[in-house]
């Protein structure tokens, strides 16, 4: 399968021709630390956008659950131990408009990733300038976007730290309200930069009550399509390369997704896609417990090798309900 479009950019030329548009002083402060005057980006950025893919008819659910490992942390982009030959990917919890909030006051997972990988803002500007669809969903259908070769040029500490001037942390709405100097203290330049590969997929929003069959299927197709594209791009880069995908509670913040359900569907999608390892960043002990609950349900309720249609029916019967937005 080939993507809808694949484009290759020289990173420095991309930023020079399409500089990020940063509309808040705190975003500009982070950018200035990541890309100080006189610095330049290196390497190539490979962008690809993919159509929704048809789900496989069967899945080994036990194998899928066994391929998950947990990291009780946010993304640190460090390679997984023992996987030096792998191609590693990190899920971007995307909006339907690719990186749309990178220059705004917003600072949730999507915007944090864009701030730490400043070339992503330039990529969005370039796509728009060229009249391309900077979308992860089009006409109601997922169109996952993959980005290979993005330099991570800084890290931003978002956890609360009163001594550093961020008593409420910097995540979400707290970022725009934070003191400029506190943001500068929280931002550390990475020199030399590390390289990240990203999977931008948009979770559904606006749901309420019990999850419907169409919603469960849409989430599964979205995650599967993004993960399968990552497997294909990994093999394109390096024959026989194992594919490692890092993710977390995608769609469970501002969109109010059910954490156990969203973990289950990502685990199943990764198994269907042929991902060799799914690294789930749970952040907290409570998050780890929710991930373990998802794995137990997969192992004990869904059977070993099951048809995809039966799995969707069984998950529907579990009666998962939408939560509420966390406001970020």
N, C-alpha and C positions, 0 to 999 in steps of 0.2 A: 504494500500500500504506500502511496506517495502522498505528501501533504498538499493542501490547497495551494500553498505558496511556501517557498524557501528562499531566503535572502541572506547574503553574507555581507557584513559591514566591517571595515577597518575601524576599530574602536575610537581611536583618536580623531579620525576624520569625521566619524559620526557625531561626536560631541562638538567638534569645531563647527560643523555645518548646521547642526540642529541642537544648539545648547538647551539644556533643561530650563524650563520656565518655573521659577520658584517664587511662590506668592506669599510666603510667610518668612519672617526674619529667622525663626528657629530652623526652618528647612535650609535657608541660605547659610546659616552658621554650620550646620552639619556638612553641607556640600563644600564649604570653604576649608574645612579640616580634611575632608576626604580628597579633595582636589585643590590643593593650595596653588597659588600663582607659580607658573613655571613647570608644573607637573604635567605629565602626559600619560594617557592610557595606552596600553599595548595590546597586541593580539587582535583576533577576529571575533566578532559576535555573529553567531548563526541563529537566525530567527526562522521558525517554521510554524505554520498554522494548519490544523488537521480537522478533517471531518469527523463527525460522530461515527463510531464503529459498531457494527452489529455484535451483540454479546455472543460468546460461545454457548453451545447448547448444554454443556456439562462442566462441572468443576469439582476438583478434589478438595473438599472443604477442610479436611484435616491437614493436608499439606499447606494450604493457604494459611491456616492459623499457626502452624509450626514455623512458618517463614518470617514471623513477626518478632522483632526485638524491641525493647523499650529503653528510652533514655528520658529520665525524669528531669528534663531541662528544656529550655528554648533551643532553637537552632544555634549551634556554634560553628557549623559548616566544617567541622573536623572530619577527615575520612574515617570510616568505620574500621576498626582494627581487624587486620587479617584480610582486607579486601583491596589490596593495592592495585590489582589489575582491573578493578571494577570501574564502571562509569557511575558516578553518584549524582543524584538529582534531589532537589528540594521543591516541595509543592509551594506555589504561591497561591494564597487564598484570595483569588482574584475577584474583581468586579466584572460584570459583563463587558465593560469598557476597559480595555487593557491598561493597567497602571494609571487609571484616570486621576487618582488622588495624590500622585507622587509629589506635586508641588503645592498642595493645599495644606490646610491646618490639620488634616486627618493624620493619625499615626497608629493605625492598627497593623496587623501582620503584613498586609500587602504593602503599605506605605513604609514600614520599617525596612522591609526587604529592598524596596526601591531606593531608600535613602542610603543604605549600606552598599548598594550596587548602583552608583549614580548614572551609569551608562543606560539604565533602563528608562529614565526620563527622556534621554536623547532618542532612544529607540522609538518611544511613543510619538515624539515630535516628528521623526523621520517618516514613520508610517502614515501619519496624517498628512504630511506635506506631499507625499507621493500618491495620495488618494486611495490608500489601502484601508481595509476594514480592520481597525485595531480593536477587534472584538473577540471575546472568548465564548460568546453565545450569539448566534445569528438566526433570526426567524424562529426562535424558541428551541433551537438545536445547539448542543454544545460544539464549540470549535476550539479545542484546547490549543494553547500557544506554548511552544517550547523555545527556550533561549539557552544556547550553549556558549560558554566562554565569557561570562560576565565577571568582571573584576569586583571582588568585595574589597573596598578601599577603606572602610571604617567599621567600627562596631559601636552601637549606641546602647548604653545600659539603661533599661527602662524600669527596673525594679525600684521600689521606694527606698530612699536613702536621705533621711533628714539632714545628716551632716554634710551632704553634698548639695543641698538645696532643692531636693526633689522629694518632699515628704509623702507625696501621693504617687510617686513614680512618673514616668513619661508616656505610659501606654495610652492610646486612644485620645480622648479629649483633653487629658492632662498635659499633653505635649504643647498645645497651642497656648496654654495658660502659664507654662513654666517660664521662669526667669531665663533670659538669654544666656547668662553666665553659667547657670545650672546645666543648660543643654550643652554648652561647650565643654564643661567638665565631664559630662556623661559620654562624650564622643571621643573615641580613640582611633587615631589613624592606623591602618594596617599597611605596613611597608616592609617588604614588598607585599603587594596585594595577593590574595588567594583567588582562585577561580571557581565559580559556581555555575551549575547547570540547573535551570528552573523549569517547572511545569506549572503554567498558569491555568487553573480551572476554577470556574465559578459555581459555588453551591447555590441551590435555590433559596429564595428568601420569601418572606411574606406568608408562610404557611401557618395554619392554626388547626387545633383539634388533632384528630388522629391522622397519621400519614396515610395517604391514599396510594393505591397500587401504581398509578402513573408517576407519582412523586418518587417512590422507591426505585422504580425502573429508571427514571431520568437521572437520579443520583448515581446509580450503578453504571449507567452508560457513560456519564461524564467522567467518573473516576477511571473506568476501564479504558476509555479512549485516550485520556491523558497518559495513563501508565503504559498502555501498549505502544503509544507513540514514543515514549521514552525508551522502551526496550528496543524498538526498531532503530532509533537514532543512536543508541549505544552500540548496536551491532554495526551500524554504518560507520561509526567512528573507529571501532576496533572489533574485528571479527572474534566471535566467541566471548566477548566481554560480558561478565556478569553485570546485571543492572541492580543498583541499590537505590531505593526511593525513600526519602525522609518526608514525613508528614506529621500531622497532629490533629487537633479537633477542628478540622476544616468545616466551615459553615456553622460553627456552634457559638459564635460570639454575637456579633451584630445581627446575624440572620436567625438566631434562635434555634438552631438544629439540635436534635437529641444526641447527646454525646456518645452513648452506647451504640445507637443505630448507625451514626456516621462512622464510627470506628469499624463496626461490622462490615458495612458496605465497602469501605476502603480496603479492608483485609481481603474480602472476596474479590474485589476488582483487581487487586494486585495479583492474587492467585490466578485469576483468569488470564491476565495479561502476560504472565510469565516473568514477573519481577522476582529476582532471586532473593532479595531481602527487603522487607518493609521495616524501616526504622521509625517507630512511633514516639514522638516527643510529647510526653504527658505533662511536663512542667511540674506538677505537684503529686503528692502521694494520692490524693483523691482522684486525680486524672489517671494514675496507674491502676487504681482499683476499677475505674470505669472501663479501661482497656481490657483488663483481665475479665471483667464481666462479659464483654463482647466476645472474647475468645472462648469462654465457657459456653455461651449460647451457640456459637458456631460448631464447637466440637460435640455438644450434647443434644442439640436440637435440630441440626440441619443434615445429619447423616454424613457419610464419608465421601462418596462420589454421588453427586445429585444433579438433577437437571436444573438449569437456571430458572425455568418457569416454576418448578416446585419450590425452589429456594425463595423466590419472590412471594409466593403464596404463603409460605410458612412465616416469613418475616412480617408480612401483612397481618397474619393472625396473632402475632405477639402484641399487637396493639400499642405501638409506640406513638407518643404524642409530641407535637411541636412544643418547644419551650418559648421563652421570650427573649428579645434582644437585650444584650448587656449595655446598650447605649453607645457603644464604640464603633 
